C-alpha cells in the first residue's frame, strides 16, 4: 500500500494501459454474446480479439511488476528492447494462458489453490537473465511459490476480503449515484429509466467485477513482487544492498565511511602489532596484570584477597576513596590508550634515513598536549552543564512559590477553568466566599474544585470547549464502576446549574447539601 501511494502516477498508468482495454473488451464481449442475434457468426473472431487483449494486458502487467521491482531496488533489471518485449509476450502468453484451467481445478480441490495462485503471480514478477525461457520462469516461480505458505494464504485471505469490500462499495455507489443525480439534479439515466431489471442482469455484475479487478489487482501484483523480492534476497542479499543504498543516500555517507575505515584499520593495526616478537618478561607482566583484575579475584585464596592491615574507615571516606580510585584508574587507562595509539601511529609512519629522533618525539609531545587540552575542555564543559542543572534545581522552589502567589481568578468570568487553580486553592476560595455570604460564587468554586480533583484522579480531562454534560458523560465512561460517585456528581451538577444559570437566591441548607456531596465525591474519588 505504501509502495503504491508513494509511487508516481506513471507507474499505475503502465498497469491501466494494459488492463483497461481488456476489461472493456471483456464487458463488450459478454454483453454482445448475451444479446446479439448474430453472435454465433462472429463469436470466433470476437474471442480471438479478446485473447489478443488478454496478451496485451499480461505484457503490461509484467512491465508494471518490473517497474515496481525497480521502485524497490532503484535500478531497472533490464534495458528495454523489442526483443525483450517479444520474449515477455511469448513466455507470459504460454504460462498465463493455463491459469484459466489450473486455477478453477485448484479451487475445487482447495488445498493447492494458494500455491497455484502464488505461482502465476510470481511468474509475472520474474527477474532473471535477460534471455528468458519458459522453463526458467516456471522453475523460478515454483521456488517462490513454495516460500512462506502461511504468509501466502493469509495474504490471499486479506486481499480477497479487501476485494469483497471494493465490490460492495462499487456496486452500491453505481446503484445510488444515478438516483441521487435524478433527485438532486433532475438528470435521467439508463439506470433510472430501466429500473430494477438494469441491476439484475449479468452484464451489470460483470461490469462491477471488472471495476473491482481494476482497483484490486495492482495491490495483488505489488504484494507478490515484494514476496519475490524478499524470496530472492534469501540467496542474493539484495534486501541488504537496498537498505545500505538507502542509508548512503540519506546523508550517512560520512558515518559509513568512518565505520568502514575503523573496520579496516583495526585488523591492519592488530596485524602490524602481532608481527613483532614478544619477550618473555613482557608476557609475564601481561599475565600478572590480567590475573590481578577484579573479575579474576575469585580464583585467588580468600586470605590473599584481603588487605593485611585494613584501616577502619567510615562509609563516606570509603565512598570517596572508591571514587578517587575509579577516577585514577580511568585516567590511567585513557593515558595508556593514548600512548598505545601514538606508538601504533609511530610504527605506521614511514621513517627516513638520517632523520633525527628528536623530530619524532616533537610530534608525540604536541599530540599529547592537544589531547590533554581536549580532555580539559571536556571536563570544563561537563562541569558547566552540571552547574546549570544544579542552579535550575535551586531556582525551582522559587518558581513554585511565585506560581502559588497567583491571584485568584474572577469567578464571574465564564472563561475561568477548573485547572486554573488546584483543588485545595478552590476549596480555600470557596470557604472565603462562604464567609462573605456570597453563596453563588462559593458554589461555583466548590464545583470547580470537584472538577480539578477528578482531573487529578484521571477521571476527567479539563478542556475549555467541554460543557458540564460532557464532563458528566466522560465521568460515566471512566468511572462506570463507581456508581455512588456518579450519582453524587450528577446531583451536584443539577444543583449547580440551577444556582449558576438560574440566577435565584441560594438557601444555606442547599449550599450545605452541595458541600456535603462535594466532600463525599472527594472521598469516593480517592478510593
N, C-alpha and C positions, 0 to 999 in steps of 0.2 A: 504494500500500500504506500509506504513511504517512498519507495523507489519510483513508482509511477507519479506520485504527487510532485516530486522534485524534478522530474524529467521535463525537458522542453516539449512543446506541443507537436513538433515534427516527429517525435517518437511514436505517439499514438496515431498520427496521420499515416505513418507507414502501415500500421495494422489495419486501419479502416479503409485504406486504399485497396486492400485485397479482400477484406471481409464484407464490406457493404455491398459491392456488386453481386457477390454470391448470395447473400441473404435476400436482396431484391429479386434476383433471378429465381431463387427457390420459391419465393412468395408468388411471383407471376406464374411459374410453372405449376404450382399447386392449384392456384385459382383457375388457370386455363384448363388444366386437365380435369378439374372437377366440374366445370360448367360448359366448356366449349362442345358444340355438337360435332365438330370435325377434329377433335383431339386425336383420334386414332390415326389420322392421316399423317400428322407431322410430330407424333409423340417421340419417334426415334431421333429426329433432328433436334427437338427441344431437349431431350435427355442428353444428347451429345454436347449441346451448348452449355447445359448446366454442369456437366462433367468438366468442361474446359474452365468454367468459372471456379469450380472447386480446386482445380490445379492452380489456377491463378491465386486463389486465396491461400493455399498452402505455401506457395512460393513467398508471398509477402509475410505470412506468419513466421516463416523461417528467418526471413530478413529481420523481422521485428525481434525475434529471440536473439539473433546475433547482436543487434544493436543494444538490447538490454544487457547482454553479456559485456559488451564494450562499455556500457554505462557503469558496470560494476568494476571492471578492471582498468578502464581508462584507455584501452587500446582495442582497435578493431582486429579480430582474429584473422581476417583475410583482406586482400586487396580485390575490390570488385572488378569483375570482368565478365564478358559474355560467356566464356567457357564455364566460369563458376556458377553463373545463373542457370545455364543449361544443366550443369551437374546437379544443382539443387532441385530443379524441376523434375529431372528424371528420377532421382533417388527418392524424393519425397512423394512423388506420384505412385511409385511402386509400393512404398511402405504404407502411406496413409490410406491408400485405396482398400487395404484389407481390414481397416478398423470397422467398416460397416458390417462385416461378417463376424469378426472376432469379438468385438465389444458386446453385441447383444447375446451371443452364446455365453460369454464370460459372466454377464449379468444374470443369466438364468442359472448358471452353476453357482454364482455368487462368490465363491472363495477366490478364484483367480482374477476377479474384476479389477481390484486395486493394482495388482501387478501389471495387467494389460494396459490399464489406463495410464499408469506411470510410464510404461514402455513407449507408447505412441507420443506422449508429450515430451519425453526425453529425446526421442528421435528427432523432433523438430528443433530441439536446442543443442544439436550435436556440434561440438567444436573439436575438430581433429586436424588431420592432414588436409592440405588443400585439395589434393586429388582424392575425391570421395569415391566410396563404393558402398553398395547396399549391405554387403556382408560386414564391413567395418562399422557402419552406423548401427546395424542391428546388434552387433556384439557389444558396442559401447552403450547403447540404450538399455540392453538387457542387464548389464552390470550396474547401471544407475538405478534401474527399477528395483533391484534386489536390496538396495541400501535402505535402512531405516523403515521397515514396513509399518511400524506403529505410527510413525510420523506421517507416512503416506496416506494411510486410511483416515487418520484424524484430519489431515488436510482436505481430503475428498469430502468428508462429512461437513466440515466448516464451509467449504466453497459451495457445496450443493444447498446447504441451508441458506447461505447468502443469496444463491440464485433463486431460491423459492421466495425470499423476501422481495427481490427485484421483480420477479414475475408478478407477484401480487400488487406491488406498487404501480408497475407499468399498466397492468390490466385495469386497476381501479381508476388510475388517472385517465386512461383512454375512455373509460365509460363516463366519468364525471365531467371532464372538461367540455365536451360538446353541449351537455345540458346546462352547464354554468354559462357558456357563451350565449345560449339561447335565452336564459333567464336574465342575464345582466346586459347583454348587448343586442339581443333580438336576432342573432345570426343563426340561420337554419343550416344544418349539415346533413350528410348522408346518415349519420348515426341517429339524429333526432327525427328525421323523416322516416327512416326504416323501422325504428322502434326496437323491440326486443329481438326479433329474428336476425338483426345485423350482428348481435353479440353472441349468438348461439351457433353460428356456422363454423365449420372447420377452418376457413381462411382467416377469420379473426384470431383464433387461438394460435395458428401457425405464425401470424404476424407478431403476436405477443411473445412467442417463444424465440422468434428471430431477434427481436429487440433485446430480450433477456440475454441471449447469446452474445450480442454485440457489447453489452455492458459488462458481462461477467468474464468472458473468455480472456481479455487482456490480463486480468488478475491471475487466472489459471496458468497462462503461459509464463508470466513473470515468476510465479511461485516455483514452477518446475525448472525454470532457468536457474534460480537460486539453488534449488536442490542439486542440480547437475554441477553447478559451480563448486559447492562445498563437497560434493562427492568426488569430483576430480581432484580437488585440493588435498584430499587424503593422501594422494601419492605424489602430487607435484608441489604442494605447499603454496599454491597460488594465493590462497587467502592471506597468508602471512606477508607475501610480497605486496598485496594490495594495501594491507594495513601499514606496512612500512612506508609505502609510497605516500599514503595519506599523512603519515607523521612528518615525512620530509617536506611535503607541500604545505603543511600548516605552520611553518615558521620554526620548526625544531631542528633545522639542519645543523646549527652550531652545536646543540646538545648531542646529536647523534655523532657528529664528527669527534667531539671530545670523548664520547664513550668508546668509539672505535679506536681512538688514539691510545686511551688508557688500556683498553683490552689488548692492544698490540704491544704497548710499551712495557707492560708488566712482565710478559713472558721473555721479552728481549733483555730486560734488566736482570730477571732471575737467571736467565741463561748465561749472561755475562758474569754474574756473580758466582755461579757454580763452576765456571771454568777454572778459577784459581784454587789451588790445593789448600786445605785447611790443616793447620798444625794441631798436634795432639794437645798442647796446652790450651789452645783456644777451644777445642772440642770439650775438654774437661770443664772449662769455665762456663761454657754454654749449658752443659748438662747440669752443673751445680746451680746455675741461675734458674733454670726451668724447675728443678726439683724443689727450690725454695719458694716457689709461687704458692699462694693460698690454696688454689684448687688441688694441690698435691700434698697438703699438710696432713691429710687423713692417713697417708701412708707411713708417717713418722710415729714413733712411740709417743705416748701421751706426755711422759716426763720431758721429752726433748722439745715439745711444742710450747711448754710453759716457760716463762722467764725465771731466771734463778732468784732474783730478788725483786719481786713485784712491789711496786710502790702503791701506797694507799692513796687513791685519788677519788675525788667526788665525781658525780655524774657530769657536771658542767665541764670540769677540767678534762675528763675523759673524752667528752664530745669535741672540745676544742682541739685536743691532741689528735683525735681521729681526723678532724677536718684539715689540720695543718699537714698531717702525713699524706692525706689524699692529694692535697694541692701540690705538695712537694713531689710525690711520685708522678703526678700528671705532668708537671713541668719537666721532670727528668725524662719522662717518656717522649715528650714533644722535642726536647733538646736532642735526645738520641736519634729520633726520627729525622730531624733536620740534618744532623751530622751524617746519617746514612744516606740521605738524599744528596748531600753535597759530595760525598765520596763516590756515589754512583755517577753523578754528573761529571766528576773529575775523570773517572775511568773512561767514560764515553767520549770525552773531548779529545781531539787529536793533539798530540804533543809534537812540537817541532824540535829538531835537534839544535842544541845550543841555547835553548830558551831557559832563562834562569828560573829557579823555583820560587823566587820572591814574587814573580808575576802571577803565579798560580795562587799563592797564599793571599794576594791582594784581593782578588775577586771573591775568594771564600770569605774573607773578613767583611767585604762590602755586603755580600749576601746575608751574612749573619746579622749585620746591623739593620738591614732592611727588614728582615723577618722579625727582629726584636721590636723595631718601631711599629710594625703592623700589629704585633701582639699587644703592645702598649695602647695603640689606638682602639683595638678591640675591647680591651679591659675598660678603657675610658668610656666607650660607647655603652657597654653593659652597665657600668656604674651610673651613667646619666639616665638610662632607661629605668633602672631600679629607683633612682632618686625621684623621677617623675611619678612613678607608681606610688611611692611612699607619700609624696606630697598630696597626690589626688585622694588617697585614702584618709589623710589627715584632714583635708578640707571637706570631706563628705558629710560629717555631722553638722558642720556649719550650714551646708546647703539644706540639710533636713530641717534644721531649726528655722531657716529662712522660709522653707516651704510650709512649716507648721504655723508660721505667723501670717499666712494669707488671710485677709479679712473675709468674713462670712458673706456669701453671696446674697443678693436680694431675692427673697422667696416670692415676691410678687412677679418676678420675671419668668415668663414661661420657658425661656431658653436654659434655665438652670437644670443641670443633670445630676443624677444621683452620684456619679463618680467625681463630682467637683470637690467633695469632701469625703472623709472616711465616715463609717457608720457611727463611731464614737463622737466625732465632731457634730454630726447631725443630731445625735441624742442630746448633747450638751446645748446645742442651739434650741432644740425643742423645749428643754427644761426652762431656759431663759425666757422664751416666748410665752410659755405657760404661766410663769410667774408674773409676766406683764399682762396676763389675761387676754392675749391675742391667740385664742384657741384655733382659729382657722389656719394661721401660718404655722403654729406649733404642730397641727395635724399634718400639714404638708411636710414639715421637717421629719416627723416620725415616719411618714410614708417613704421619703427619700432615704432615710436610714435603713428601712426594711429592704429597699432595692439594693442599696450598697452592700448590706450584709449578705443578701442572697447572691450577689455577684462575687463577693469574696469566697463564698462556698461553691462557686462554679455552677450554680443553678440558674443563673441569668447572665445575659451579656448586655451591658448598658450601651444603648445607641440612641442618638438624638432623634432618629426617624421613627422609633418604635412608640406605639401607643400603649395605654395601660392594658387593654385587652390582649395585645400581642405579648406583653410580659406575662399575663395570666396563662395564655396558651403555651408559651415557652416553659413556664414552670410545670404545667401539666405534662409536657413531654419529658423533661429532665428529672422530675421528682415524682413520677407517677406512683411510686411505691409508698410515698409518704402522704397518705390521704388527709391526715389531720392538718398538715402544713398547708396543703392546697385549699382546704375548706376555710381555714383562718385567713389566708391571703385574699381569697375571693370575698369574704365577709368584710375585711378591712377596705378592700378596693371599692366595694359598693358604698360604704360609709364615706370614704374619702371623696369619691366622685360627687356624691350628693352635697357634701360640705364645700368642696372647692368650686365646682361648676354651678351649684345651685344658688350660691350667694345667700344662704339663710343662716340665722343665728344657731350656733352650736351649743348645746347644753353641756354642762360639766360632766354629767353622767355618761353622755355619749362619747365625750373625749376620753374619759377614764376607761370605758369599754374598749375603745380603739387602742389605747396604750397597753391595756392588759393583753389584748390579742397580739400586739406587736412583740411583747416580751415572750409570749408563748411561741410565736414564729421563730424568734431567735433561738429558743431552746430546742425546737424541733429541727431547725436547720443545722445545728451543731452536732446532732446525733449521728 
